[in-house]
Amino acid sequence: MAEIFKDVRKKEYLNAAGADKPLKSPIPHATLQKARAWRKQRLVAKVVEHECAAILLYDPLNIRYALDVSNMQLWMTHNASHYAMVCADGHGIAFEYGRSEHLAKGIEIIDEVRTAKSWFYFTAGNRIHERVNAWADEVAEIVRQRGGGKNMRLAVDKLEPLGVDALRKRGVILVEGQELTEHARKIKSPEELELMRWTIRVCEAGMARMYEHSLPGRTENEIWAELHFENIRSGGEWIETRLLAAGPRTNPWFQECSDYVCKAGDMLSFDTDLIGPYGYCADLSRSWTVGHTKMTAKQSELYKVALDQINHNLGVLKGGMTLAEFNDKSWQIPARYQPCRYSVALHGVGLCDEWPSVPTHVDFAKACTGTLDENMCVCVESLIGEEGGAECIKLETQVLLTANGCVRLDSFPWEVV
């Protein structure tokens, strides 16, 4: 690749073994096993706390958290052929897509593997009611057995209406399960942090590739592909969004990357939303100029304001504060930047974006209540631009909350302005 790094601080994020080789994980298997055990016991504790016999999971990220089994995760988000149950007594059952049951074998926290019964219309057609009844019979029987014939409360994270009706007809009492999973997932163990840090390392190597390829004449798609390339070859999984834009396409924000041909001096802004090795998320945002030209006065102004917002909010964050307390102490967005403000000031992060989602002070009246606990990980965000202006700056960093403040988990350098 061309040696165009004008900021040598970024070059070190390329693979130390050479940019032609993928990153190899240094994480011992024992660390993964400890993370699995921690996550499962966190979820079991929530099932018990909510007086349920079990929880039924369809969200692939919740299945990954509970039992660490990955099976065509993106496909399964819209083709419900993979699910799991975790019971109050700790018994974990993986229901795998037919003929892929072997994917769940050898994972020590999985107690039982069964073949999934799919009943969405694509697979079932006019036999959907037959299929859903067979599925509901099996699920209800597990709840009955694990609940000792008395406790028929079943937490569920996501379920289609036919399934809801079928389970209720069998005496199952359904409990909102997303509250259980989100609050189980919010506290990170030391082993989880090791896995997350490795995903961030892979992401930052991808960002270094993007930096090196941010040249005039490249399309947004070509630059974005460098992040995918590094993630996939290093054992990562997918990227949740397509949030990269250059020049006039940065304002308004949320335009997905395209075949726009980048020009020298265009501001390039992006949000990684990367699901990397071990399924963890690296949700980082940076902005820099195409060709790494010196920023214009306006670009520099916007960048400094965005970085002020990030640094101020990092300075007030700590474990134990309420969402309202954070809002009161958070950076107050000047009026001229409010029309282009980002949707949140911060959000939780783990295997993906997680609870809570905390809007900026402008929208905080609509926020939920809660507390930012120690050992939660959150992403602190900024989007700065002016309505009708030429460009927007997007910045974001990922941190661990402690009683004394927060610790940044990413370190890819900000621009020098």
N, C-alpha and C positions, 0 to 999 in steps of 0.2 A: 504494500500500500504506500501511497505517497507520503513523504515525510513533511507534513504541513503543520505540525503542532507548534503553534506560537506560544501556547501555554504549556510548559513542560510538566506542570503539576498534573495535567490530565493524561499525559502519555503513560504514566506509571500504572494506569488502570487497565491498559491493554495486558493481555496474558503475559505474565513474566516469562513463560516458556517460549514466547513468540506468538504473534497474532495469527499464525497459520495453524495453531493447535487449540483444541477446546480446553476449557478449565476442568480439572479433575477434582472432585470433592475430597477434602481431607477429613470429612466427618466420620468418626468410627461408627460401626453398626450399633454398638452399645448405646450411643447417644440417641439414635433413632428409636431404639427399643424403649428407652426411658421416656422419650417424648410421647410415644404411643401410649404407654401405661398412664402417664400423667393426664393426657387428654381424655382417655376413656374413663378414668376415675372421676374427672371433673364432670363429665356428662352424666355418669351414674349418680353422682351426688345431687345433681339437679333433678333427675327423675325421682329420686327418693324425696327430695325437698318438696316437690309438687305433688306428692302422694300418688304417683302414677305407677302402673305395673311395668310400663315400658315406654319407649319412644320409637316411633316409626319415622325413618328418614328417607327422603327422596332427593333433597338438594345434594348434588355431588360433592359440594364442599363440606357439608355436614357429615356425609358418609366418610369422606377422607379424614375428617377430624376424629370421628368416632372409632373407625376400624382401620384407617390408613390403606384402604383398598381403592385403587384407581382403575376405572373401567370405562373407556371411551367417554370421558366426562362431559365434553361439550355436546356430543351427540345425545347423551342421556338427559341433558337439560330439557330437551323437547321430545324425547322418545323414552318414556318412563319404563325402562326395562332393567333397572338396577336400583335396589333399595336395601335398607338395613334396619334391624331392630336391636336396640340395646335395652336390656331389662334391668329392673331395680336390683336384682340379685347379681348383676354384673355379666350375665350371659349375653354374648354378642353374636348375632346371626347376620351373615352376609348373603343376600339374595342376588345371585349373579346371572347375567344374561346367558341364555342356553348355550352350552358348549364352551363357555369361558369360565366355568367354575374354578378352574385351576389357578386363575389369577389371585384368588383369595387364600390359596393353600400356602402354608408356611408362615403366615402372619400370626404371631403368637397371641395376639389379643382377640383373635377371631375364634369363637368356640364351636361354630357350626356354619357350614356352607350349604345353601339350598339353591335350587334353580328358581329364578324369578318368574312370576306369573304376570306377563304384560297384558294389559287390557285396553290400551288406548286404540283409537279407531284405525290407525295405520296397520296395526298387526291383527286386530280383532274383527274389523268390519262389522257385518251384521251379527256376529257372535259375541259382541261386546258384553252383553248382559250375562251370558254363560261364563265368560272369562272373569268378569268382575266378581261374580258370586263365588267362583272357585278360589279366587284370591282372598276375598273377605272371609270365607270359611277358615282358611289357613291362618290369617292374621288374628282373627277373633279367638281361635283355639289357642294360639300362643299366649295371648293376653290372659285367657282363662287359666291356663296352666301356670304361667309365671305369677299371676296374681292370686294364686291359691283358690281360684273359684269365687273369690269375693271382690277383689279389686279389678274392675273393668275399665279403669281410667287409662287411656292411651294418649300420650302426647304425639302430635304430628306436625312436621314442619311445613309440608306442602302436599296437597291432595286434591284431585279433581272431584267435582260434585257427585258423580256416580259412586265413587269410592266412599265418600262421606256418608251418603245415604245407605250404602250396603253395610258398612260397619255399624251404624246406629241401629239398623234393623236387627243386628245380632247382639244388641245389648252393650256395645262398646260406647263408653263415654269419652268423647274427643276433647282434648285439651290443647290450647294453642302452644305449639312446640317451638316456635322461633324465639320466644323469650328464653326458653331453656338453653337452646343452643348458643344464642348470642352471649348470654351471661356466663355460660361454661367457657366459651372460647376467649373471653376478654382478658383473662389473667394468663400470662405466659410463664412457663417454667424456664430455668436456665438452658435446658436442652432445646426447647423450642427457639430460644433466642439464637442459639448456635446455628440452627437450620435456617432461620430467617436471615442471619448475617451472611450466610453463604449465598442465598438467593440475591441479596443486595450486592455481593461481590460480583456475581455473574451479570447482574443488571448494569453495574457500573462499567464492566468490561464492554458490554454492548453500547453503553452511552459513549465510551471512548471511540468505538468504531463509528458511531454516528457523527461524533465531532470531526473525526478525520475525513469523513465522506460528505461533510456539509460544504459542498463546493458549488459555485455557479454552474448551471447546466444540469445539475442533478434534480430529479423530481422528488417531491415529498415522499412518494412511495419508495423510491430507491433508498433514501436515507433511513426511512422507518424500517426497511427490510434488514438493515444491519443489526438492529436490536433483536429482531426475531431470530436471525442467524446465530448470534452468540448465545441466546437463550436455549434454542433447540439443541445445538451441538454440545452444549454443556449440561444437558440433562433436564432442562426446563420444560415447561408444558405449554403455555399459551400466553397471549396478551389479550386482556379483557376489552380493550377499546382500540380506536384508531386515531387517537388524539395527538396528531402532529400537523402543524400548519406553518406556513412561511409568509412573510410580508403582509400583504393586504388581507390574507385569509386568516390571520390571527385575530382579527377584530371584525365582527364579534367572534368570541370563542365558541368551541364545540363543533367547528367544522372538521370533518374527518379528512385524513390525509388523502391526497389525490395525485393526479399526474401534472399538477402545477410545476412548472420548471422554475427552480429557485434562482434568484438573481443576487449578485454580489451586494452585500449590505442589507439584504432582507433579514428581518428578525425571524429566527426559527424558534418556535416554542412547542413543547411537547409534554406529555404526561404518560409515564411508562405503563402503569397498571399491569405489571408483569407478574405472571404466576410461574415461578421458577422451579429449581430442583426441590424435591420433597414437597411440592405443592404450596410453598409459601409465597407471599406477595411482596414485591418491591414496588412501592407506589411513589415514584419520584418525578419531579418536574424540574426542567431547566430551560433556559432561553439563552441563545447566543446568535451572533450574526453569521450569515452565510459567507463563506470565504474568510471568516474571522477578521473582518474589517473593524476598524475603530468605530464604536457606536456613535451615532449622531447625538446631538444635544438632547433631542426629545427621547430617543431610545435610552440614553443614560439616565435621564430624569425618571422615566417609568421604571427602569430596573432598580434604581436606588430606592424608590418608594416601595416596590415589591419586597425588596430585601429588608427594608425597615419593618414591614409588617411581619415577615417571618421572624426576624430577630427579636422584636418586641414580644411576640406571642411565645417564643421559646423561653424568654426570660421570665414570664409569669407562670408558666406551666409547672405543676408538680402533682404528685399523687396525693389523693385525699381531698382535692378541691372539688366543689360542686360545679356543674355546668354553668350555673348562674354566676358563680364567683369568677370563673374563667371569663365569661362574657363581660362582666363588669370591668375586669382588668385588661381585656384584650385591646389590641390596636384599633382605634376608631378611624374608619375609612373616610378620608376627606370627601366632601360632597361631589366634587367633580369626577371622582373615580367610582362612585357608588353605582351608576347605571351599568357598568361593566364588571361589577363585583362577582367573585366566585360564589357558588352555591353554599359552600361551607368554609368555616375557619379551620376546622379540624375534623377528623373522623378516626375511628378505631381501625386497626389493621392486623391481620394474622394470615390465614390462608387466602383471604381476599379482603376487600373493604368490609369492616365490621362495625357493630354498635360501639359508640354512639356516632351519629351524624350531627355535628354542632354547627348551625348556621352562623354567619357573621352577625355582629350586633344589629345590623339593619333589619334582619329577619328573625331575631332571637325570640320574639314574642310567640312564634310558632314552634319553638323547640320543645323537645321532651325534657323531663327532669332526670337527674341522675348524678353520679359521682365519678370522677376520673380517679380510679384506684391505682395504687402502687402496682407495678409490674404489668400494667397495660401498655400496649404499643399504640401510638397514634401518628397520623400524618398531619402536618401543619402546612396549610396551603395559602397561596396568594395568587390573585389574578388582577393585574393593574393595567388599565387602559382608559381611554376617554371615549364617550359615546360619539360615534362619527369620526373617531381618530383613525390614524393609519395602522397602528399595531397594538398588540397586547403582550404583556410579559407574564409568563406562568412559571411560578416557583413552588416547590414542595419538598419537604424533608420528612424523614421517618425517625421517630424517637421512642425511647423507653421512659416511662414515668417512674420516678423515685420520690421518696418523701422529701428530698432536698431539691428537687427540680427535675429536669429531663436530660437524657443522654442521647445524643444523636447516634443513629445506627449507620447512616450513610455519610460519606465524606467527599463525594465527587465535588470538585471546587466550584464555587460561584464564579461569575465573571468579575474581572477587575474593571471597575468603572470610576 
